[in-house]
Amino acid sequence: MKANVGGIDKAVRIILGLALIAWAAAFDGPVWAWIGVVPLATGLINFCPLYSLIGVNTCPVKRS
């Protein structure tokens, strides 16, 4: 798995994922809010399978 999530995208995914999970767990949110696990996981591992399918890469270019 080559990293394809970077920078601001990563931060937004982690914050959104934590917010959805907190809403579901602590504030008796709807069951669908547990979907926050997905953006949290993709933000933490820097890889999004959907980005791979559609050819998106938000990681900065590494120059030699």
C-alpha positions as CSV (number, residue, x, y, z in Angstrom):
1,M,0.0,0.0,0.0
2,K,1.5,3.2,-1.1
3,A,0.5,6.3,0.9
4,N,-2.0,8.5,-1.0
5,V,-3.4,10.6,1.9
6,G,-1.4,13.5,3.1
7,G,-1.4,16.9,4.8
8,I,-4.7,18.6,5.3
9,D,-6.6,15.6,4.0
10,K,-5.1,13.5,6.8
11,A,-6.0,16.0,9.5
12,V,-9.6,16.4,8.3
13,R,-10.1,12.7,8.1
14,I,-8.8,12.1,11.7
15,I,-10.8,15.0,13.2
16,L,-14.0,14.0,11.3
17,G,-13.5,10.3,12.3
18,L,-13.0,11.2,16.0
19,A,-16.0,13.6,16.0
20,L,-18.3,11.0,14.5
21,I,-17.1,8.2,16.9
22,A,-17.5,10.6,19.9
23,W,-21.0,11.5,18.7
24,A,-22.0,7.9,18.4
25,A,-20.4,6.7,21.6
26,A,-20.7,9.6,24.1
27,F,-23.7,11.6,22.9
28,D,-26.0,8.7,21.9
29,G,-25.8,9.5,18.2
30,P,-27.2,7.4,15.5
31,V,-25.7,4.0,14.6
32,W,-24.5,5.3,11.2
33,A,-22.1,7.7,13.0
34,W,-19.8,4.7,13.7
35,I,-18.8,5.1,10.0
36,G,-16.3,7.5,11.5
37,V,-14.0,4.5,12.0
38,V,-13.4,4.6,8.2
39,P,-12.0,8.1,7.9
40,L,-10.1,7.7,11.1
41,A,-8.4,4.5,9.9
42,T,-7.6,5.9,6.4
43,G,-6.2,9.1,8.0
44,L,-4.0,7.1,10.5
45,I,-2.6,4.7,7.9
46,N,-2.2,7.3,5.1
47,F,-4.0,5.1,2.6
48,C,-7.5,5.4,1.0
49,P,-8.6,2.5,-1.2
50,L,-11.1,4.7,-3.0
51,Y,-8.4,7.2,-3.9
52,S,-6.4,4.3,-5.4
53,L,-9.4,3.3,-7.6
54,I,-10.1,6.9,-8.9
55,G,-6.4,7.9,-9.1
56,V,-6.2,10.6,-6.5
57,N,-3.1,11.3,-4.4
58,T,-2.9,14.1,-1.9
59,C,0.5,13.3,-0.6
60,P,3.2,15.8,-1.4
61,V,5.6,14.8,-4.3
62,K,8.9,13.5,-3.0
63,R,11.8,14.8,-5.0
64,S,15.2,13.1,-5.1
